[in-house]
Amino acid sequence: MGLVKRLVMDVLKPHQPGFIEFSQAIAKVGVDYKVRLTLIEMDESTETLEVVVEGNDIDFAAIKSTISDMGGSLHSVDEVEVHSEVDAG
């Protein structure tokens, strides 16, 4: 089984919580997660984001749950990088 090292996701979220709070909540899911948000589009009540998460062993289910808990919606997973456990060392 491989370890997920990088996820690129398309996420829709309300204006609140803001970018920093939203990205901090995702980063707190893992001990070594690095999170980058890029605004793709904004309308009166929502923001479409590209969310990139990098880490040693990303827990996709926990990230998806955190996005939902903060009022966001995962539209798609656009890129995934997985390393075999042998390569992970």
C-alpha positions in Angstrom: 0.0 0.0 0.0 1.4 3.4 -0.9 1.6 6.6 1.1 -0.2 9.7 -0.2 2.3 12.5 -0.3 0.5 15.2 -2.3 -3.2 16.1 -3.0 -4.5 18.8 -5.3 -8.2 19.5 -4.8 -10.9 21.8 -6.1 -12.9 23.1 -3.1 -15.9 25.4 -2.8 -16.2 27.2 0.5 -18.1 30.2 2.0 -16.3 33.4 2.5 -16.0 32.6 6.2 -13.9 31.0 7.6 -11.2 33.0 5.9 -8.2 31.6 4.1 -5.8 31.4 7.0 -8.3 29.7 9.4 -9.4 27.3 6.6 -5.8 26.3 5.7 -4.8 26.0 9.4 -7.6 23.6 10.1 -6.5 21.4 7.2 -2.9 21.6 8.3 -3.8 20.5 11.8 -5.1 17.2 10.5 -1.6 15.9 10.1 1.6 16.5 12.1 3.6 17.6 9.0 1.0 18.9 6.5 1.9 21.8 4.3 -1.2 23.5 2.8 -1.4 26.0 0.0 -4.6 27.7 -1.1 -5.1 29.5 -4.4 -8.2 31.5 -5.1 -9.7 30.5 -8.5 -13.0 32.3 -8.5 -15.1 34.3 -6.1 -18.8 35.2 -6.1 -21.2 36.9 -3.7 -21.2 34.1 -1.1 -18.5 31.5 -2.1 -14.9 31.0 -3.1 -13.5 28.3 -5.4 -10.1 27.2 -4.3 -7.3 25.0 -5.4 -6.1 23.3 -2.2 -2.7 21.6 -2.3 -1.8 19.4 0.7 1.7 17.9 1.1 2.9 15.5 3.8 4.4 12.1 4.6 1.2 10.2 4.9 -1.9 12.2 4.0 -5.2 11.1 5.5 -7.7 12.0 2.7 -10.8 11.0 4.7 -9.8 13.3 7.6 -9.1 16.2 5.2 -12.4 15.7 3.4 -14.2 15.7 6.8 -12.4 18.9 7.9 -13.3 20.7 4.7 -17.0 19.7 5.2 -16.9 20.7 8.9 -15.8 24.2 7.9 -18.7 24.5 5.5 -16.7 23.6 2.4 -17.4 21.1 -0.4 -14.8 19.0 -2.2 -15.6 19.2 -5.9 -12.8 17.1 -7.2 -9.3 15.6 -6.6 -7.3 16.9 -9.5 -3.9 15.4 -8.7 -2.5 12.7 -6.3 1.1 11.7 -5.6 1.6 8.4 -4.0 5.0 6.8 -3.0 5.4 3.1 -2.2 6.3 2.5 1.4 9.7 1.2 0.3 10.4 4.6 -1.4 9.1 6.6 1.5 12.2 6.2 3.7 
